[in-house]
Amino acid sequence: MLGTFQDELVSVFGASIGWFVGHAILLVTLVVLVIAIRERDHIINHSGIGRSEALDFGIFLLLTFALFFFYSSVSGFAFAPSLAIGVASALFLRWVVTILG
């Protein structure tokens, strides 16, 4: 499930400790997800983030991912430049839609 990151963990820590660290990462992620889902009402009511901010952030992430995919796959850019240009382009498009309407 962790892909090549698991292979790197095994090469750094060895087979048994790498296996343990990889599974610990998955377990901690699952526990945090369960806690977040169980406490979602508290998080929603007391975080200061409303539905519009969450929707805005979600659209920003989707647009960033789409632009990153375009720049890395179609244009053939490396990972870091694709991510940087994707984030900058998504922020610019958000600004254009928000300010210029």
Secondary structure, 3 states (H helix, E strand, C coil): CCCHHHHHHHHHHCHHHHHHHHHHHHHHHHHHHHHHHHCHHHHHHHCCCCHHHHHHHHHHHHHHHHHHHHHHHHCCCCHHHHHHHHHHHHHHHHHHHHHHC
